[in-house]
Amino acid sequence: MESLMTNFSWVARMATDDYVGFTFFVGCMAMMAAAAFFFLSMNQFDKKWRVSILVSGLITFIAAVHYWYMRDYWAANMESPTFFRYVDWVLTVPLMCVEFFLILRVAGAKKSLMWNLILLSVIMLVTGYFGEAVQRDQAWLWGLISGLAYFAIVYIIWFGEAKKLAQTAGGAVLKAHKTLCWFVLVGWAIYPIGYMAGTPGWYEGWFTGLNMDVIYNIGDAVNKIGFGLVIYNLAVQASND
């Protein structure tokens, strides 16, 4: 009850120009609604697609819970909840990588593909956290390592094993795979921009004036909900075939 009253108090006094607080609030509500939608729609699909829809629901549910805490942290301290954000990412981003494996199982995808993508995503996130929160004076180096892991993921899904499996599957799976690839290439590119906007390095001045939290919040909502909607659309098309 005390926590609920604290939330109501914050909403009542939130400044009209607090764009960070606004995006935390909207992001929390949007991902909570998306999670409910995915969970409630699971049973309308064949069993082979239910796990994919379940994972989409888990991604948005985990994000919604973390955004609930992050918006409170922002309201209390008016500073970026970096630790909570990376806890969110280290759970949800590997699950987004799992989605590639799940939709490509129809073409014979092996678990090694899934584990390779998960490992690369964890490296990308852990090194990003070190650069942003632990060794900020070496942010450029940790960012470089994180970027290399990211581009390894991009290579696998655009040109490597995942791409070949998607071509083998063809049809709706290939179309969904291409869309997810664009989310990773363009949507995930939002995060390096946020990283460089909030850390010191040779890139200082490139993104002056950009608010890191607003960038991250918009990126999370677009990518996580968008990923789930692509999977949902694939399940609908595959069920109607």
C-alpha positions, -999 to 999 in steps of 0.1 A, spaced: 0 0 0 28 24 9 45 17 -25 12 23 -43 7 56 -25 43 66 -34 35 59 -71 4 80 -70 23 108 -53 49 108 -80 23 109 -108 7 139 -91 39 159 -89 56 147 -121 67 178 -141 51 183 -175 86 185 -190 99 153 -174 102 134 -206 123 107 -190 96 100 -164 70 100 -191 88 75 -212 93 52 -182 56 54 -174 45 48 -210 71 20 -215 59 2 -184 22 3 -194 29 -6 -230 50 -36 -222 25 -47 -195 -3 -46 -221 18 -64 -247 27 -92 -222 -10 -97 -214 -18 -98 -251 8 -124 -259 -1 -146 -229 -38 -145 -236 -33 -153 -273 -11 -184 -268 -38 -210 -269 -52 -200 -303 -21 -213 -320 -6 -248 -328 17 -262 -302 48 -255 -323 42 -218 -321 30 -215 -285 66 -215 -270 75 -186 -293 45 -166 -282 52 -175 -246 88 -162 -249 74 -129 -264 52 -126 -234 80 -133 -210 102 -106 -227 76 -79 -224 65 -90 -189 101 -90 -175 106 -56 -191 73 -42 -176 83 -54 -141 118 -37 -144 103 -5 -158 80 -4 -128 110 -3 -106 131 19 -129 104 46 -130 103 47 -92 141 49 -90 141 78 -115 114 96 -94 133 91 -62 168 100 -75 164 117 -108 193 97 -123 196 67 -147 187 33 -131 217 17 -149 219 -14 -128 182 -23 -131 183 -16 -169 211 -40 -174 194 -67 -153 164 -63 -176 186 -66 -207 206 -96 -195 173 -114 -192 153 -102 -222 180 -98 -249 191 -135 -247 153 -144 -249 151 -123 -281 180 -143 -295 161 -175 -285 132 -164 -308 155 -168 -338 161 -205 -329 124 -211 -321 112 -199 -355 140 -217 -374 134 -251 -358 110 -259 -387 142 -258 -409 162 -280 -385 180 -253 -364 202 -269 -338 206 -258 -302 242 -247 -309 228 -218 -329 207 -207 -299 236 -210 -274 260 -191 -297 235 -162 -300 228 -162 -262 266 -162 -254 272 -133 -278 243 -113 -263 256 -119 -228 291 -107 -238 276 -77 -255 256 -68 -223 282 -75 -196 309 -55 -214 285 -27 -220 277 -26 -183 314 -25 -174 318 5 -197 288 24 -185 288 17 -148 321 2 -136 351 15 -157 338 46 -173 373 58 -180 376 28 -203 341 31 -218 354 32 -253 372 -1 -249 343 -19 -233 320 -4 -259 343 -18 -287 341 -53 -272 304 -50 -268 301 -38 -304 321 -67 -318 297 -92 -301 268 -73 -315 282 -74 -351 289 -112 -346 251 -116 -339 243 -95 -370 266 -116 -391 250 -149 -379 215 -138 -386 221 -118 -418 247 -140 -436 255 -170 -414 238 -202 -402 205 -185 -393 201 -169 -427 206 -202 -445 180 -219 -423 155 -191 -430 160 -195 -467 155 -233 -463 122 -227 -444 110 -200 -469 76 -185 -468 63 -168 -437 94 -179 -417 118 -163 -441 97 -131 -441 96 -130 -402 133 -137 -400 141 -108 -423 120 -85 -402 136 -96 -370 170 -91 -386 161 -55 -394 150 -50 -358 185 -62 -347 204 -41 -373 184 -9 -370 164 -11 -337 193 -24 -316 215 3 -331 196 27 -308 215 13 -278 251 22 -289 238 57 -295 225 58 -259 258 43 -247 279 70 -264 255 98 -253 261 87 -216 298 78 -214 331 96 -219 353 88 -249 367 99 -282 331 101 -295 321 128 -270 302 156 -287 286 133 -313 253 130 -295 254 161 -273 219 170 -260 205 135 -264 191 120 -232 203 84 -228 173 72 -208 148 85 -233 167 68 -261 169 35 -242 132 37 -232 120 42 -267 143 15 -280 131 -10 -255 94 -4 -263 99 -6 -300 122 -36 -301 106 -58 -274 70 -52 -284 80 -52 -321 98 -85 -318 67 -101 -302 44 -88 -329 65 -102 -356 64 -136 -339 26 -133 -334 21 -124 -371 42 -154 -381 21 -177 -359 -11 -163 -374 1 -168 -410 15 -203 -403 -18 -214 -386 -38 -202 -416 -17 -221 -441 
